[in-house]
Amino acid sequence: MKLAILVIALVVVGIPVLSKLRSQDAAQKPAETPTGKAAAANAPPGVDASAAPLLNATNLANTAWNIPIKGMPVTFNLLPGGTLKAVAPVLGELQGTWSVDGATLTVSAVYQGKPQTMTAKIAGNNILVDGKPVQRVQ
């Protein structure tokens, strides 16, 4: 009898707790960035996410792009020599670096003493973050 009560208590209490833990774990997993056909399917009309990159370290120098980070607009100024100046209304100005490897743009900066790195996909003349094109402002 005691065993039956214990089993019932474990089922009644345990299942909701396990379900909650599982949903929290799923919410904490980083979203995967789509690639290949999946990225092409998620791209907005007029943007071919599978297009060969036309942007490189030479023609990206002296350009600026507005990239939203956690809902906040950040302007990334890609300066010659791989130098980055990121400007955000709330954060001010951050210095960092940028580089291109094939179809991947990588930007890095230190924020509050912690290194931060972000990668984006280059497709044609577009830079895509999470499968969406970002606005070129210069």
N, CA, C and O of each residue as an XYZ file, in Angstrom:
552
protein
N       0.820     -1.191      0.000
C       0.000      0.000      0.000
C       0.870      1.264      0.000
O       0.607      2.208     -0.745
N       1.910      1.268      0.847
C       2.796      2.431      0.896
C       3.500      2.620     -0.443
O       3.701      3.749     -0.891
N       3.872      1.515     -1.077
C       4.541      1.588     -2.378
C       3.611      2.194     -3.432
O       4.044      3.003     -4.252
N       2.355      1.810     -3.409
C       1.380      2.342     -4.375
C       1.200      3.844     -4.182
O       1.130      4.586     -5.162
N       1.126      4.293     -2.956
C       0.986      5.728     -2.658
C       2.228      6.476     -3.131
O       2.121      7.565     -3.696
N       3.392      5.902     -2.905
C       4.640      6.531     -3.331
C       4.696      6.644     -4.858
O       5.099      7.682     -5.383
N       4.302      5.599     -5.568
C       4.304      5.615     -7.033
C       3.323      6.666     -7.551
O       3.648      7.409     -8.477
N       2.141      6.736     -6.971
C       1.136      7.728     -7.387
C       1.658      9.147     -7.123
O       1.498     10.033     -7.962
N       2.271      9.357     -5.978
C       2.807     10.676     -5.644
C       3.912     11.075     -6.627
O       3.971     12.224     -7.064
N       4.783     10.127     -6.970
C       5.841     10.416     -7.929
C       5.279     10.771     -9.298
O       5.783     11.684     -9.953
N       4.259     10.076     -9.733
C       3.651     10.345    -11.036
C       2.960     11.709    -11.028
O       3.128     12.495    -11.961
N       2.190     11.991     -9.985
C       1.431     13.234     -9.912
C       2.367     14.443     -9.809
O       2.119     15.470    -10.440
N       3.415     14.332     -9.036
C       4.335     15.451     -8.835
C       5.442     15.438     -9.888
O       5.822     16.490    -10.403
N       5.947     14.280    -10.202
C       7.119     14.161    -11.068
C       6.881     14.570    -12.500
O       7.731     15.245    -13.080
N       5.780     14.199    -13.092
C       5.534     14.498    -14.508
C       5.463     16.010    -14.755
O       6.111     16.492    -15.683
N       4.709     16.770    -13.970
C       4.711     18.224    -14.222
C       6.089     18.860    -14.020
O       6.461     19.775    -14.754
N       6.846     18.381    -13.032
C       8.179     18.940    -12.784
C       9.098     18.627    -13.959
O       9.805     19.515    -14.435
N       9.104     17.387    -14.437
C       9.931     17.014    -15.578
C       9.524     17.786    -16.831
O      10.382     18.206    -17.608
N       8.239     17.973    -17.028
C       7.755     18.724    -18.180
C       8.252     20.165    -18.132
O       8.673     20.716    -19.149
N       8.202     20.774    -16.947
C       8.658     22.158    -16.789
C      10.156     22.255    -17.032
O      10.607     23.180    -17.708
N      10.939     21.323    -16.498
C      12.377     21.326    -16.707
C      12.712     21.159    -18.189
O      13.624     21.810    -18.697
N      11.995     20.313    -18.863
C      12.234     20.078    -20.281
C      11.949     21.339    -21.102
O      12.713     21.666    -22.010
N      10.863     22.048    -20.796
C      10.536     23.258    -21.539
C      11.544     24.366    -21.253
O      11.850     25.155    -22.146
N      12.071     24.446    -20.020
C      13.100     25.427    -19.698
C      14.378     25.122    -20.458
O      15.039     26.038    -20.948
N      14.738     23.844    -20.563
C      15.933     23.441    -21.288
C      15.813     23.810    -22.761
O      16.775     24.294    -23.356
N      14.655     23.590    -23.349
C      14.438     23.912    -24.764
C      14.521     25.417    -24.987
O      15.032     25.864    -26.014
N      14.022     26.201    -24.032
C      14.046     27.656    -24.174
C      15.463     28.201    -24.079
O      15.750     29.255    -24.648
N      16.363     27.509    -23.373
C      17.725     27.986    -23.200
C      18.644     27.579    -24.336
O      19.738     28.132    -24.455
N      18.242     26.630    -25.177
C      19.082     26.205    -26.297
C      19.155     27.328    -27.313
O      18.135     27.938    -27.635
N      20.377     27.618    -27.836
C      20.468     28.644    -28.871
C      19.814     28.166    -30.159
O      19.883     26.991    -30.520
N      19.188     29.097    -30.830
C      18.534     28.761    -32.095
C      19.596     28.475    -33.145
O      20.611     29.168    -33.215
N      19.362     27.464    -33.951
C      20.291     27.149    -35.020
C      20.042     28.084    -36.191
O      18.898     28.377    -36.539
N      21.130     28.548    -36.791
C      21.022     29.401    -37.957
C      20.819     28.521    -39.169
O      21.618     27.617    -39.411
N      19.762     28.763    -39.945
C      19.514     27.920    -41.101
C      20.617     28.073    -42.143
O      21.169     29.157    -42.328
N      20.924     26.982    -42.812
C      21.906     27.011    -43.882
C      21.332     26.313    -45.102
O      20.313     25.628    -45.019
N      21.990     26.494    -46.226
C      21.596     25.805    -47.453
C      20.172     26.102    -47.857
O      19.744     27.256    -47.874
N      19.425     25.030    -48.188
C      18.050     25.176    -48.652
C      17.149     25.779    -47.578
O      16.229     26.537    -47.888
N      17.417     25.438    -46.301
C      16.594     25.991    -45.217
C      16.762     27.504    -45.141
O      15.780     28.220    -44.943
N      17.990     28.006    -45.296
C      18.220     29.452    -45.273
C      17.549     30.110    -46.467
O      16.950     31.178    -46.338
N      17.648     29.478    -47.623
C      17.014     30.043    -48.816
C      15.508     30.121    -48.645
O      14.880     31.079    -49.098
N      14.919     29.117    -47.992
C      13.473     29.106    -47.781
C      13.047     30.188    -46.794
O      11.927     30.690    -46.887
N      13.926     30.565    -45.837
C      13.592     31.565    -44.824
C      13.909     32.991    -45.262
O      13.477     33.942    -44.609
N      14.645     33.156    -46.337
C      15.039     34.492    -46.778
C      13.834     35.257    -47.302
O      12.932     34.664    -47.893
N      13.810     36.576    -47.091
C      12.718     37.397    -47.600
C      12.705     37.397    -49.123
O      13.711     37.062    -49.750
N      11.578     37.768    -49.726
C      11.514     37.840    -51.186
C      12.599     38.774    -51.732
O      12.870     39.827    -51.155
N      13.211     38.383    -52.838
C      14.236     39.204    -53.459
C      15.631     38.962    -52.928
O      16.587     39.517    -53.469
N      15.790     38.151    -51.882
C      17.097     37.844    -51.325
C      17.345     36.351    -51.495
O      16.614     35.522    -50.953
N      18.377     36.023    -52.248
C      18.743     34.632    -52.466
C      19.810     34.260    -51.445
O      20.983     34.591    -51.619
N      19.402     33.568    -50.375
C      20.314     33.218    -49.292
C      21.391     32.243    -49.729
O      22.399     32.080    -49.041
N      21.186     31.587    -50.878
C      22.190     30.636    -51.346
C      23.124     31.259    -52.390
O      23.971     30.564    -52.951
N      22.977     32.559    -52.654
C      23.812     33.233    -53.648
C      25.267     33.253    -53.196
O      25.561     33.360    -52.006
N      26.167     33.148    -54.162
C      27.598     33.237    -53.860
C      27.899     34.618    -53.280
O      27.310     35.609    -53.711
N      28.808     34.694    -52.306
C      29.111     35.994    -51.693
C      29.817     36.925    -52.665
O      30.805     36.549    -53.296
N      29.299     38.146    -52.780
C      29.923     39.174    -53.595
C      30.661     40.187    -52.729
O      31.417     41.014    -53.240
N      30.443     40.121    -51.426
C      31.128     41.015    -50.493
C      32.349     40.281    -49.934
O      32.313     39.076    -49.686
N      33.431     41.043    -49.744
C      34.662     40.460    -49.211
C      35.363     41.496    -48.351
O      34.843     42.593    -48.149
N      36.545     41.156    -47.843
C      37.259     42.063    -46.945
C      37.612     43.382    -47.627
O      37.704     44.413    -46.961
N      37.808     43.362    -48.927
C      38.171     44.589    -49.648
C      36.969     45.512    -49.821
O      37.043     46.696    -49.491
N      35.853     44.974    -50.338
C      34.724     45.877    -50.613
C      33.800     46.089    -49.412
O      32.860     46.878    -49.500
N      34.045     45.407    -48.299
C      33.282     45.687    -47.072
C      33.917     46.806    -46.243
O      33.248     47.414    -45.407
N      35.211     47.079    -46.472
C      35.874     48.157    -45.723
C      35.172     49.478    -46.020
O      34.801     49.750    -47.162
N      34.996     50.285    -44.998
C      34.324     51.588    -45.078
C      32.835     51.468    -45.379
O      32.253     52.343    -46.021
N      32.216     50.375    -44.911
C      30.760     50.248    -45.005
C      30.192     50.226    -43.592
O      30.915     49.992    -42.624
N      28.894     50.472    -43.488
C      28.216     50.446    -42.190
C      26.882     49.725    -42.363
O      26.214     49.867    -43.387
N      26.508     48.954    -41.353
C      25.308     48.125    -41.399
C      24.563     48.238    -40.080
O      25.176     48.205    -39.014
N      23.233     48.373    -40.146
C      22.401     48.365    -38.940
C      21.978     46.926    -38.665
O      21.253     46.316    -39.451
N      22.440     46.398    -37.546
C      22.121     45.027    -37.171
C      21.436     45.061    -35.803
O      22.044     45.491    -34.823
N      20.187     44.616    -35.725
C      19.519     44.604    -34.418
C      20.099     43.509    -33.521
O      20.218     42.353    -33.929
N      20.453     43.888    -32.311
C      20.959     42.944    -31.313
C      19.990     42.989    -30.138
O      19.855     44.017    -29.475
N      19.326     41.880    -29.888
C      18.336     41.784    -28.807
C      17.339     42.940    -28.875
O      16.992     43.532    -27.853
N      16.882     43.257    -30.089
C      15.876     44.293    -30.286
C      16.412     45.713    -30.306
O      15.642     46.657    -30.486
N      17.730     45.888    -30.123
C      18.314     47.223    -30.083
C      19.099     47.460    -31.379
O      19.905     46.613    -31.762
N      18.885     48.582    -32.058
C      19.634     48.848    -33.283
C      21.101     49.161    -32.969
O      21.400     50.014    -32.134
N      21.992     48.467    -33.642
C      23.425     48.696    -33.480
C      23.996     48.923    -34.879
O      23.752     48.131    -35.789
N      24.759     50.012    -35.049
C      25.414     50.283    -36.323
C      26.841     49.752    -36.249
O      27.633     50.164    -35.402
N      27.149     48.826    -37.160
C      28.481     48.241    -37.247
C      29.223     48.933    -38.385
O      28.861     48.778    -39.551
N      30.262     49.697    -38.045
C      31.107     50.367    -39.021
C      32.318     49.471    -39.261
O      33.145     49.276    -38.370
N      32.413     48.925    -40.483
C      33.509     48.037    -40.833
C      34.608     48.892    -41.457
O      34.503     49.319    -42.607
N      35.652     49.132    -40.690
C      36.718     50.030    -41.109
C      37.859     49.240    -41.748
O      37.949     48.026    -41.562
N      38.730     49.917    -42.498
C      39.846     49.223    -43.134
C      40.726     48.502    -42.104
O      40.819     48.905    -40.945
N      41.358     47.440    -42.562
C      42.271     46.699    -41.693
C      41.579     45.795    -40.693
O      42.216     45.285    -39.771
N      40.275     45.588    -40.865
C      39.554     44.699    -39.957
C      39.170     45.339    -38.636
O      38.863     44.632    -37.676
N      39.183     46.675    -38.569
C      38.790     47.384    -37.347
C      37.284     47.622    -37.364
O      36.715     47.981    -38.394
N      36.651     47.421    -36.223
C      35.205     47.581    -36.085
C      34.899     48.687    -35.087
O      35.542     48.799    -34.043
N      33.903     49.506    -35.427
C      33.351     50.469    -34.473
C      31.850     50.217    -34.456
O      31.160     50.457    -35.447
N      31.351     49.733    -33.326
C      29.919     49.474    -33.173
C      29.325     50.585    -32.318
O      29.869     50.935    -31.271
N      28.203     51.134    -32.774
C      27.575     52.243    -32.062
C      26.119     51.886    -31.784
O      25.364     51.532    -32.690
N      25.739     51.988    -30.500
C      24.359     51.735    -30.084
C      23.901     52.885    -29.207
O      24.687     53.413    -28.420
N      22.628     53.285    -29.331
C      22.128     54.420    -28.556
C      22.343     54.270    -27.047
O      22.733     55.232    -26.386
N      22.099     53.096    -26.503
C      22.193     52.907    -25.056
C      23.614     52.567    -24.616
O      24.055     53.000    -23.552
N      24.323     51.801    -25.421
C      25.645     51.303    -25.037
C      26.777     52.257    -25.356
O      27.844     52.177    -24.748
N      26.562     53.151    -26.294
C      27.644     54.020    -26.733
C      28.438     53.360    -27.835
O      27.873     52.711    -28.715
N      29.753     53.526    -27.789
C      30.628     53.036    -28.851
C      31.539     51.921    -28.340
O      32.138     52.027    -27.270
N      31.627     50.856    -29.128
C      32.511     49.739    -28.819
C      33.502     49.570    -29.952
O      33.157     49.749    -31.120
N      34.728     49.227    -29.611
C      35.751     48.938    -30.605
C      35.895     47.432    -30.717
O      35.688     46.705    -29.746
N      36.251     46.966    -31.910
C      36.439     45.541    -32.093
C      37.103     45.234    -33.414
O      37.807     46.065    -33.987
N      36.865     44.019    -33.887
C      37.458     43.583    -35.142
C      36.400     42.912    -36.005
O      35.340     42.521    -35.517
N      36.701     42.784    -37.290
C      35.846     42.047    -38.209
C      36.721     41.330    -39.223
O      37.839     41.751    -39.518
N      36.183     40.233    -39.751
C      36.905     39.481    -40.774
C      35.910     38.737    -41.645
O      34.760     38.523    -41.262
N      36.374     38.347    -42.825
C      35.548     37.595    -43.760
C      36.290     36.309    -44.104
O      37.484     36.318    -44.400
N      35.551     35.205    -44.057
C      36.080     33.915    -44.489
C      35.033     33.298    -45.410
O      34.063     32.696    -44.950
N      35.241     33.454    -46.717
C      34.261     32.945    -47.680
C      32.949     33.685    -47.555
O      32.882     34.890    -47.797
N      31.896     32.961    -47.175
C      30.561     33.551    -47.041
C      30.226     33.892    -45.590
O      29.058     34.108    -45.264
N      31.236     33.945    -44.714
C      30.981     34.231    -43.299
C      31.674     35.516    -42.868
O      32.884     35.669    -43.030
N      30.889     36.436    -42.317
C      31.409     37.657    -41.718
C      31.409     37.446    -40.212
O      30.390     37.066    -39.635
N      32.542     37.691    -39.578
C      32.656     37.555    -38.127
C      33.016     38.903    -37.539
O      33.974     39.539    -37.978
N      32.248     39.350    -36.536
C      32.560     40.590    -35.826
C      32.756     40.250    -34.347
O      32.040     39.426    -33.778
N      33.743     40.907    -33.746
C      34.058     40.654    -32.343
C      34.311     41.975    -31.633
O      34.882     42.902    -32.207
N      33.881     42.051    -30.379
C      34.121     43.224    -29.546
C      34.078     42.775    -28.092
O      33.597     41.686    -27.780
N      34.584     43.620    -27.213
C      34.531     43.343    -25.780
C      33.488     44.272    -25.183
O      33.557     45.489    -25.355
N      32.519     43.690    -24.477
C      31.469     44.462    -23.829
C      31.432     44.081    -22.358
O      31.271     42.908    -22.021
N      31.580     45.062    -21.489
C      31.619     44.870    -20.042
C      32.635     43.803    -19.658
O      32.381     42.950    -18.806
N      33.789     43.874    -20.309
C      34.882     42.971    -19.997
C      34.752     41.563    -20.555
O      35.608     40.716    -20.301
N      33.691     41.303    -21.311
C      33.473     39.963    -21.865
C      33.552     40.012    -23.386
O      32.906     40.850    -24.015
N      34.349     39.111    -23.986
C      34.400     39.076    -25.450
C      33.074     38.620    -26.032
O      32.467     37.662    -25.553
N      32.635     39.314    -27.066
C      31.389     38.994    -27.758
C      31.718     38.784    -29.238
O      32.405     39.605    -29.845
N      31.231     37.693    -29.811
C      31.470     37.409    -31.226
C      30.146     37.054    -31.886
O      29.315     36.353    -31.308
N      29.963     37.550    -33.107
C      28.765     37.268    -33.871
C      29.183     36.928    -35.294
O      30.098     37.541    -35.844
N      28.514     35.954    -35.883
C      28.773     35.638    -37.278
C      27.512     35.913    -38.092
O      26.390     35.807    -37.597
N      27.731     36.266    -39.341
C      26.634     36.522    -40.267
C      27.000     35.884    -41.604
O      28.173     35.656    -41.899
N      25.993     35.606    -42.390
C      26.196     34.985    -43.702
C      26.196     36.071    -44.766
O      25.383     36.995    -44.732
N      27.119     35.945    -45.709
C      27.141     36.840    -46.860
C      26.520     36.089    -48.022
O      26.973     35.003    -48.384
N      25.482     36.668    -48.606
C      24.803     36.083    -49.762
C      24.651     37.178    -50.811
O      23.873     38.114    -50.633
N      25.400     37.055    -51.905
C      25.386     38.116    -52.903
C      25.919     39.395    -52.290
O      27.008     39.399    -51.716
N      25.160     40.492    -52.404
C      25.531     41.777    -51.794
C      24.814     42.001    -50.472
O      24.727     43.132    -49.993
N      24.305     40.936    -49.886
C      23.550     41.032    -48.631
C      24.313     40.403    -47.481
O      25.089     39.466    -47.668
N      24.082     40.935    -46.286
C      24.535     40.301    -45.054
C      23.277     39.817    -44.351
O      22.344     40.587    -44.125
N      23.260     38.536    -44.008
C      22.094     37.932    -43.359
C      22.433     37.556    -41.921
O      23.445     36.908    -41.654
N      21.571     37.972    -41.008
C      21.682     37.580    -39.605
C      20.408     36.820    -39.274
O      19.306     37.340    -39.448
N      20.558     35.607    -38.803
C      19.413     34.721    -38.541
C      18.533     34.584    -39.776
O      17.308     34.518    -39.672
N      19.167     34.543    -40.949
C      18.437     34.354    -42.194
C      17.771     35.595    -42.754
O      17.121     35.523    -43.797
N      17.917     36.743    -42.080
C      17.265     37.978    -42.530
C      18.316     39.003    -42.943
O      19.334     39.154    -42.268
N      18.074     39.715    -44.061
C      19.062     40.722    -44.485
C      19.084     41.918    -43.532
O      18.057     42.315    -42.982
N      20.276     42.478    -43.353
C      20.409     43.667    -42.527
C      20.576     44.875    -43.448
O      20.995     44.740    -44.597
N      20.248     46.035    -42.934
C      20.246     47.266    -43.718
C      21.650     47.859    -43.814
O      22.326     48.082    -42.810
N      22.063     48.107    -45.054
C      23.334     48.801    -45.267
C      23.059     50.290    -45.179
O      22.143     50.786    -45.836
N      23.841     51.019    -44.374
C      23.618     52.447    -44.208
C      24.751     53.284    -44.786
O      24.645     54.508    -44.861
N      25.828     52.635    -45.192
C      26.948     53.327    -45.837
C      27.707     52.361    -46.694
O      28.691     52.740    -47.328
